[in-house]
Amino acid sequence: MGGSQAWVSNESMVVIAPSDEGWDAVFAIRCPSRRAFLDIARSERYRATVHHRTAAGADSRLMLTEVDED
């Protein structure tokens, strides 16, 4: 669907977040469009494997963001 990993990082310090939230790792994927992101999130392949991501951590987030690359 055209998605690729953009970057991966360990949390260094949370600057603005609830004090009880901490993250082991943060990663971003790049998708060619909003539609591609939604297609990935709704795909059978993603839904068949998302339990691994969920089991790997106590908490996780999936967010759509946009980057102005101008």
Secondary structure in CASP SS format (residue, H / E / C, confidence):
PFRMAT SS
TARGET T0000
AUTHOR 0000-0000-0000
METHOD secondary structure of the structure
MODEL  1
M C 1.00
G C 1.00
G C 1.00
S E 1.00
Q E 1.00
A E 1.00
W E 1.00
V E 1.00
S E 1.00
N E 1.00
E C 1.00
S C 1.00
M C 1.00
V C 1.00
V C 1.00
I C 1.00
A C 1.00
P C 1.00
S C 1.00
D C 1.00
E C 1.00
G C 1.00
W C 1.00
D C 1.00
A E 1.00
V E 1.00
F E 1.00
A E 1.00
I E 1.00
R E 1.00
C C 1.00
P C 1.00
S C 1.00
R H 1.00
R H 1.00
A H 1.00
F H 1.00
L H 1.00
D H 1.00
I H 1.00
A H 1.00
R H 1.00
S C 1.00
E H 1.00
R H 1.00
Y H 1.00
R H 1.00
A H 1.00
T H 1.00
V H 1.00
H H 1.00
H H 1.00
R H 1.00
T H 1.00
A H 1.00
A H 1.00
G C 1.00
A C 1.00
D C 1.00
S C 1.00
R C 1.00
L C 1.00
M C 1.00
L C 1.00
T C 1.00
E C 1.00
V C 1.00
D C 1.00
E C 1.00
D C 1.00
END
